[in-house]
């Protein structure tokens, strides 16, 4: 395959735009002729700590911001058709992360090129996609339904009011959207975030339903997590209920 045009943009952490001090934490590559747009991010924040220190910075917020930008890039891939679109997107970020103006290159294989750019310009280990702690049967069910166009995999969802994008591993429709998220709880903190997101989706996204499939490393937090989801009307499916849930989904899911 002959080389084709590509454009890359560095993704930088910039805590104070007035000072314009940045550190590279990721890179995005766009190749219009191959309909390719993807990104890689550092899996850790050691570089940020080394340059800026962690005092005064919310590390969980930094991680969430990186995740949201990566999801936005995936979501916008269908709408970015040319260099101008990519440049406009690069200039649209408005938080601690910013993207540089696109720079031109020639590439034969965008995926390999993205890895090379990351190693050369960012360094560190790339952030690995999070594998949901789902049962094999659940994953097999949604893989099958996806092939039948009755479900979606790794589906980006915009949470109303918060205006953030989350990615759920499974989604299906039965008159309303159901977003299925397996989640392992080591502590109860993530449950509050999921409860609020589920409540907002139900109220402001055409009654969409967030379904959490929880697993627990510490049984002591189980009751508090389940109580919280009940209070916010977020549906949960426990481990011994997964088989019945799979049967329900296979029966209810229709083409989306």
Secondary structure, 3 states (H helix, E strand, C coil): CCCEEEEEEEEEECCCCCCCCCEEEEEEEEEHHHCEEEEEEECCCHHHHHHHCCCCCCHHHHHHHHHHHHHHHHHHCCCCCCHHHHHHHHCCCCCCEEECCCEEEEECCHHHHHHHHHHHHHCCCECCCCCCCCCHHHHHHHHHHHHCCCCEEEEEEEECCCCEEEEEEEEEECCCEEEEEEEEECCCHHHHHHHHHHHHHHHHCCCCEEEEEEEECCHHHHHHHHHHHHHCCCEECCHHHHHHHHHHHHHHCECC
